[in-house]
C-alpha cells in the first residue's frame, strides 16, 4: 500500500514563502503524475499544480508565476515552492499521486497540510 506524507505547511505573512514536500512510500514501479490540490473553508478542492514523469507541468492560473512544482524521482518526492503568498492561498494542501505498481495503475491522496497566510 502506497502512502503519501506531506510536510512544510505553516503560518506565514503575505508576501512570504513556504515549501511543501510530499514523499511517497511503498511498492512503486513508476510514479506517473504527482500534484498538489488545496481546499479552503467552504470551497471545493481545486488543482494547484501537477507534474508528470517526464516533467510536464500544469498550474492553476491563480498561482502561475508564484508557485513552482518539482520532483525528485530518486526520493519519490514532489515539492511545491510557494512564493509571494497571498491570504487567498490559505487552505489545506493535499498531495496526490497516480502510480503503477508493476501490475496495476492506482491513485492515492495524502492527509493534507495546513497553509495559513496572514494579511
Order of alpha helices (4+ residues) and beta strands (2+ residues): beta-beta-beta-beta-beta-beta-beta-beta-beta-beta-beta
